[in-house]
Amino acid sequence: MPIALVPFDWSLPGWLAGSCLLRMFGVTAGYHRYFSHRSYKLGRARWLDRYHSVPPAAFAGGVFAVGGLSAFVWGYLLATVILYHATFAINSVAHVWGTRRFATGDDSRNNWWLAIATLGEGWQNSHHYCMSSSRQGIRWWEFDAAYAGLRALEAVGIAHDLRPFVEREGRRAA
């Protein structure tokens, strides 16, 4: 159903923003930093490995149940399109435009505006230099909201053993 056919309400941009932020954190901190690189540990039941489609389906159902069709279109469908585009831009845009702080065997770049859009994933060159780190924005000014979220989860005992960024001698500026 096109968005133009869904009655507009001023709460809908909030559904969109909230969904994008929550789900981008899930992709960034969960799927990428946890499952792909094991950059921290969780005390969790292993079922998520086998039933990875359950959380998105439950989220979609919850958005529909709480907010109705309009919230589902804005807070799930449109948010999914934005989430996909931002996530996929990391493997394209962040390997073409940006700066290279470290010499890596690829064309990865640090791109600040992608880092903002993806809660920290835009620091691709730093990530490719030290993939096991739970932190990708390594300077105080490098926005990495996913790392801040992981630190918050660590503070309340959900996440632990966050792996640090390790800069090795001899592998510096590209």
C-alpha positions as CSV (number, residue, x, y, z in Angstrom):
1,M,0.0,0.0,0.0
2,P,1.6,3.3,-1.0
3,I,2.3,5.8,1.8
4,A,0.0,8.4,0.1
5,L,-3.0,6.1,0.7
6,V,-2.2,5.8,4.4
7,P,-3.7,8.6,6.4
8,F,-1.0,10.9,7.8
9,D,-0.7,11.6,11.5
10,W,2.1,13.5,13.2
11,S,3.0,10.4,15.2
12,L,4.1,8.6,12.1
13,P,7.5,10.3,11.7
14,G,8.1,9.2,15.3
15,W,7.3,5.6,14.4
16,L,9.7,5.9,11.5
17,A,12.5,7.4,13.5
18,G,12.1,5.1,16.5
19,S,11.9,2.0,14.3
20,C,15.0,3.1,12.3
21,L,17.0,3.7,15.4
22,L,16.1,0.5,17.2
23,R,16.5,-1.7,14.2
24,M,19.8,0.0,13.1
25,F,21.1,-0.7,16.6
26,G,20.1,-4.3,16.1
27,V,21.8,-4.6,12.8
28,T,24.9,-2.7,13.8
29,A,25.5,-3.9,17.4
30,G,23.7,-7.3,17.0
31,Y,24.1,-8.8,13.6
32,H,27.4,-7.1,12.7
33,R,29.5,-6.6,15.8
34,Y,28.2,-9.6,17.8
35,F,27.3,-12.3,15.3
36,S,29.9,-11.5,12.6
37,H,32.8,-10.4,14.7
38,R,32.1,-11.6,18.3
39,S,33.3,-8.2,19.5
40,Y,31.5,-8.7,22.9
41,K,29.7,-11.4,24.8
42,L,26.1,-11.8,25.9
43,G,24.3,-14.1,28.3
44,R,21.6,-15.4,25.9
45,A,19.8,-18.5,24.8
46,R,21.6,-19.8,21.4
47,W,17.8,-20.0,19.7
48,L,18.4,-16.7,18.0
49,D,20.9,-18.4,15.7
50,R,18.2,-20.7,14.4
51,Y,15.2,-18.5,14.6
52,H,16.6,-15.1,13.4
53,S,13.4,-14.2,11.7
54,V,11.3,-14.2,14.9
55,P,12.4,-10.8,16.3
56,P,11.6,-8.9,13.1
57,A,8.3,-10.6,12.7
58,A,7.4,-10.0,16.3
59,F,8.5,-6.3,16.0
60,A,6.3,-5.9,12.8
61,G,3.4,-7.5,14.6
62,G,3.9,-5.3,17.6
63,V,4.0,-2.2,15.6
64,F,0.8,-3.2,13.8
65,A,-0.9,-4.2,17.0
66,V,0.0,-0.9,18.9
67,G,-0.2,1.6,16.1
68,G,-2.4,0.1,13.3
69,L,-1.9,0.0,9.6
70,S,-0.4,3.6,9.3
71,A,2.2,2.9,12.0
72,F,3.0,-0.5,10.3
73,V,3.6,1.2,6.9
74,W,5.7,4.0,8.4
75,G,7.3,2.2,11.3
76,Y,8.0,-1.1,9.6
77,L,7.8,-1.0,5.8
78,L,9.3,2.4,5.1
79,A,11.8,2.0,8.0
80,T,12.9,-1.3,6.4
81,V,13.6,0.5,3.1
82,I,15.6,3.1,4.9
83,L,17.4,0.5,7.0
84,Y,18.4,-1.5,3.9
85,H,19.7,1.5,2.0
86,A,21.8,2.8,4.9
87,T,23.2,-0.7,5.6
88,F,24.0,-1.5,2.0
89,A,25.6,1.9,1.6
90,I,28.3,0.8,4.0
91,N,29.6,-1.8,1.5
92,S,29.5,0.6,-1.4
93,V,29.8,4.3,-0.4
94,A,32.1,3.6,2.5
95,H,34.5,1.9,0.2
96,V,34.6,4.8,-2.3
97,W,34.3,8.1,-0.4
98,G,36.0,9.1,2.9
99,T,39.3,9.1,4.6
100,R,41.8,6.3,5.2
101,R,43.5,6.4,8.6
102,F,44.9,2.9,8.4
103,A,46.6,0.9,5.7
104,T,44.3,-2.1,5.1
105,G,44.2,-4.5,2.2
106,D,41.0,-3.0,0.8
107,D,39.4,0.3,-0.2
108,S,37.6,0.9,3.1
109,R,37.0,4.5,4.1
110,N,35.9,6.4,7.2
111,N,32.8,8.4,6.3
112,W,31.3,10.6,9.0
113,W,27.8,11.1,7.5
114,L,27.4,7.3,7.0
115,A,28.5,6.9,10.6
116,I,25.7,9.1,11.7
117,A,23.1,7.3,9.5
118,T,24.2,3.9,10.7
119,L,25.0,4.6,14.3
120,G,28.8,4.1,13.8
121,E,29.2,1.7,11.0
122,G,30.6,4.4,8.7
123,W,34.0,4.2,10.3
124,Q,34.8,1.4,7.9
125,N,38.5,1.9,7.6
126,S,38.9,1.7,11.4
127,H,36.6,-1.4,11.4
128,H,38.6,-3.1,8.7
129,Y,41.8,-2.4,10.6
130,C,40.5,-4.0,13.8
131,M,37.4,-6.0,13.0
132,S,37.1,-7.6,16.4
133,S,36.7,-4.3,18.2
134,S,33.3,-3.4,19.6
135,R,34.1,0.2,18.9
136,Q,34.4,1.6,15.4
137,G,34.6,5.3,16.2
138,I,37.9,5.5,17.9
139,R,38.4,9.2,18.4
140,W,36.2,11.2,20.8
141,W,34.6,13.1,17.9
142,E,33.8,10.0,15.9
143,F,30.1,9.3,16.4
144,D,29.5,5.6,17.4
145,A,26.1,5.4,19.0
146,A,26.1,1.6,18.7
147,Y,29.2,1.5,21.0
148,A,27.5,3.9,23.4
149,G,24.5,1.5,23.4
150,L,26.8,-1.4,24.1
151,R,28.4,0.4,26.9
152,A,25.0,1.1,28.4
153,L,24.1,-2.6,28.1
154,E,27.4,-3.5,29.7
155,A,26.6,-1.1,32.6
156,V,23.4,-3.0,33.4
157,G,25.0,-6.4,33.0
158,I,23.5,-7.5,29.6
159,A,26.7,-7.2,27.5
160,H,30.2,-8.0,28.8
161,D,33.8,-8.4,27.6
162,L,33.6,-5.6,25.0
163,R,36.7,-6.0,22.9
164,P,38.8,-2.8,22.7
165,F,40.2,-1.2,19.6
166,V,43.9,-2.2,19.3
167,E,46.2,-0.1,17.2
168,R,49.3,-2.0,16.1
169,E,52.6,-0.4,15.4
170,G,53.7,-0.3,11.9
171,R,50.2,-0.3,10.4
172,R,49.3,3.3,10.5
173,A,48.1,5.9,7.9
174,A,47.3,4.8,4.4
